[in-house]
Amino acid sequence: MFNESHLLGTIDRTDSSRTRRVGAFHTRPAEEVDASILSVIEREAFPAQWPPTRFTNEISRRRAVYMVATRDYMEPEIPEALRDQRRLAHSSMWNRVSSGLRQFLLLDESKSAGFPKDYIVGFVGVWFIVDEAHIVSIGVRESVKRVGVGELLLLSAFQQARKHGCKELTLEVRASNNAAQSLYRKYGFQSVGLRKKYYIDNAEDAIIMTTPPISSVEYAVMLDSLARNHAERWGHLPEPIA
Ligand SMILES: CC(C)(COP(=O)(O)OP(=O)(O)OC[C@H]1O[C@@H](n2cnc3c(N)ncnc32)[C@H](O)[C@@H]1OP(=O)(O)O)[C@@H](O)C(=O)NCCC(=O)NCCS
């Protein structure tokens, strides 16, 4: 898993399907073993979220997909990832209380057996409802923000939407979440409505944002060009569609 090329920044040719830049991220579908790390990332990306997502259920949900952005482990990250799992239960008074509550409610994800095969830095969850792809959650680790991972995950959501024959993508976003809104606007999402006082922690409104029809020629051309620019800028690769 870890080899010298990671340190030297050379090209990793171990991936038989394609050559990718070392340090670049790629996407794959989440597996059950990833659930506890997704909980850690959710806690970091959405500190106000309650109740926490039951990722083991979500990952196996029908008509849904969770994609993760990952790269190979570098040596110090293996113990760090292990620490992440323990941090779930022990890092603060709040975590101890919420961990106790989760165990009481049987929501504790830290009991998932095993260990992810690569270093997960973010995830996107998509539910397919009739012919619409609903992005239920997208978040990245603080340490990798602003290096194209959110965009990579959004691109993989588009791929999944296409794969499932969806006509458009839709989501809700906090009215104050300028970073996420800017990401969505870059990909042509438009505000189509408001859910008043949608978020229970602070009664904040949610803006409903939706894409134009994604199979229209104009949109497909725009998406293609955004995906190409993203790959050239960052070298990250979404999972190829079979
Ligand atoms: C929103 C989020 C997923 C973006 O991820 P990211 O990896 O940092 O974003 P990227 O580096 O891929 O940036 C892609 C685009 O998003 C927008 N963006 C991201 N962060 C931004 C910021 N802090 N301010 C303004 N625009 C921002 C920009 O349009 C950017 O394009 P650019 O690089 O050409 O300017 C990330 O900030 C996050 O996890 N936030 C917490 C969870 C959350 O709010 N999720 C959305 C719920 S609806």
The ligand as a Tripos MOL2 file, in Angstrom:
@<TRIPOS>MOLECULE
LIG
   48    50     1     0     0
SMALL
NO_CHARGES

@<TRIPOS>ATOM
      1 C1        -18.7100   22.5160    0.5500 C.3       1 LIG1
      2 C2        -17.4880   21.5970    0.5430 C.3       1 LIG1
      3 C3        -17.9340   20.1680    0.2850 C.3       1 LIG1
      4 C4        -16.5560   22.0650   -0.6040 C.3       1 LIG1
      5 O1        -15.4730   21.1610   -0.6620 O.3       1 LIG1
      6 P1        -13.9880   21.5800   -1.1040 P.3       1 LIG1
      7 O2        -13.2530   20.3390   -1.3960 O.co2     1 LIG1
      8 O3        -13.3790   22.5040   -0.1290 O.co2     1 LIG1
      9 O4        -14.2810   22.3950   -2.4470 O.3       1 LIG1
     10 P2        -13.4020   22.4330   -3.7760 P.3       1 LIG1
     11 O5        -11.9680   22.6750   -3.4560 O.co2     1 LIG1
     12 O6        -13.7230   21.2550   -4.6190 O.co2     1 LIG1
     13 O7        -13.9790   23.7550   -4.4610 O.3       1 LIG1
     14 C5        -14.8930   23.6980   -5.5560 C.3       1 LIG1
     15 C6        -15.6580   24.9820   -5.6510 C.3       1 LIG1
     16 O8        -16.4600   25.1760   -4.4840 O.3       1 LIG1
     17 C7        -16.5190   26.5530   -4.1460 C.3       1 LIG1
     18 N1        -15.9270   26.7430   -2.8220 N.ar      1 LIG1
     19 C8        -15.3980   25.7830   -2.0320 C.ar      1 LIG1
     20 N2        -15.0120   26.3210   -0.8580 N.ar      1 LIG1
     21 C9        -15.3010   27.6320   -0.9180 C.ar      1 LIG1
     22 C10       -15.1350   28.6940   -0.0150 C.ar      1 LIG1
     23 N3        -14.6090   28.5230    1.2110 N.pl3     1 LIG1
     24 N4        -15.5720   29.9260   -0.3780 N.ar      1 LIG1
     25 C11       -16.1230   30.1200   -1.6110 C.ar      1 LIG1
     26 N5        -16.2840   29.1460   -2.5270 N.ar      1 LIG1
     27 C12       -15.8850   27.9150   -2.1740 C.ar      1 LIG1
     28 C13       -15.7680   27.2720   -5.2470 C.3       1 LIG1
     29 O9        -16.7080   27.5870   -6.2650 O.3       1 LIG1
     30 C14       -14.7980   26.2120   -5.7350 C.3       1 LIG1
     31 O10       -14.4150   26.4210   -7.0720 O.3       1 LIG1
     32 P3        -13.0340   27.2200   -7.3920 P.3       1 LIG1
     33 O11       -11.9240   26.4040   -6.7610 O.co2     1 LIG1
     34 O12       -12.9650   27.2170   -8.8770 O.co2     1 LIG1
     35 O13       -13.1790   28.5640   -6.7410 O.co2     1 LIG1
     36 C15       -16.6900   21.7100    1.8770 C.3       1 LIG1
     37 O14       -16.4520   23.0780    2.1490 O.3       1 LIG1
     38 C16       -17.3460   21.0610    3.0630 C.2       1 LIG1
     39 O15       -17.2000   19.8670    3.3240 O.2       1 LIG1
     40 N6        -18.0990   21.8790    3.8570 N.am      1 LIG1
     41 C17       -18.7450   21.3810    5.0670 C.3       1 LIG1
     42 C18       -19.9300   20.5000    4.7440 C.3       1 LIG1
     43 C19       -20.9450   21.2270    3.8910 C.2       1 LIG1
     44 O16       -21.2730   22.3830    4.1040 O.2       1 LIG1
     45 N7        -21.5000   20.5140    2.8800 N.am      1 LIG1
     46 C20       -22.5130   21.0220    1.9930 C.3       1 LIG1
     47 C21       -23.8390   20.7440    2.5650 C.3       1 LIG1
     48 S1        -25.1540   21.2980    1.4890 S.3       1 LIG1
@<TRIPOS>BOND
     1     1     2 1
     2     2     3 1
     3     2     4 1
     4     2    36 1
     5     4     5 1
     6     5     6 1
     7     6     7 2
     8     6     8 1
     9     6     9 1
    10     9    10 1
    11    10    11 2
    12    10    12 1
    13    10    13 1
    14    13    14 1
    15    14    15 1
    16    15    16 1
    17    15    30 1
    18    16    17 1
    19    17    18 1
    20    17    28 1
    21    18    19 ar
    22    18    27 ar
    23    19    20 ar
    24    20    21 ar
    25    21    22 ar
    26    21    27 ar
    27    22    23 1
    28    22    24 ar
    29    24    25 ar
    30    25    26 ar
    31    26    27 ar
    32    28    29 1
    33    28    30 1
    34    30    31 1
    35    31    32 1
    36    32    33 2
    37    32    34 1
    38    32    35 1
    39    36    37 1
    40    36    38 1
    41    38    39 2
    42    38    40 1
    43    40    41 1
    44    41    42 1
    45    42    43 1
    46    43    44 2
    47    43    45 1
    48    45    46 1
    49    46    47 1
    50    47    48 1
@<TRIPOS>SUBSTRUCTURE
     1 LIG1         1 GROUP 0 **** ****
